[in-house]
């Protein structure tokens, strides 16, 4: 086990985290997914890049590998990477370790390893009906059968607003939602003890800046636990094409409540809708700023071909049909690395380019690989990257 130059910034050591992960896997005994989640695992110090691992591997993370909570291939081996320091809260720490471990086996199990940005969840209606679903799920986790029907009704209503909503949401729920459910179930196998954590998680999710990439972290473990209440080993028969809401409806032998609008009143719907309308007014002002920064003003367009990047899924902001703005990120590609410290970067919807203002102003740091340079773009003041 490697422990060279690892800066311990919290009371929880990497070794303790790895020991806890091994104990969770032993307790599971491959029952949940039919495989052992405890494969090669490393905990990486963000400042020094020092590695503590449960198997032989690099003592320091190679510089070309980004630091993130993720699954990553290094020298032909699939690793679970977790960024230290680990959370001091035991449930959060164990959930993180198991969540990321699931990502390492996700593809082998046939589940998606990526998920689309659900931009409809940044609209007034999308956000409104999603939060009502969360509120109903919180009641359902206390055993309220009617609340399961309400959650299904709010989910159905939201998805009726956009033809592609069901497939987009399902893909992210079967990616991050299943991972977060796995993390929660490993962290606390006892549903009665787990449920309060998930209820808190649903409540806290309402305060995240955007839901487009983060919603599944709240919805996934809640729906998964509701299914588990009736079918403890439900995961073994689950497929990527399944929908968590449908699985829960079958498990509880219920259908969606008929009048979603009327049921919304029982969850403080009027106050929630007014709050979302106020948020939307602020959002329109933000979109005008995005237009000035990434479209109208002089900007640097960076081509994307083999990109890997790290970002905060709670902060990603949909920018109309143009793409998504990430307030901060680190991206790597053939041309080098860009670290956006502030002001954001636009990744266009076709994933072929990244846009930042041409004038740096300390907003980002661009490091180019040999042979790459900045050249003038098609419009006066714009610039782009090219290989010499």
Helices and strands as residue ranges (DSSP letters): H 14-28, E 41-45, E 51-53, E 70-74, E 77-84, H 90-106, G 119-122, H 124-140, H 145-159, H 165-172, I 173-177, H 178-187, H 191-205, H 215-230, G 234-237, H 244-252, H 260-264, G 265-267, H 269-290, I 291-296, E 299-303, E 308-311, E 317-319, E 323-326, E 329-333, E 336-340, E 345-348, E 353-357, E 364-368, E 372-376, E 383-387
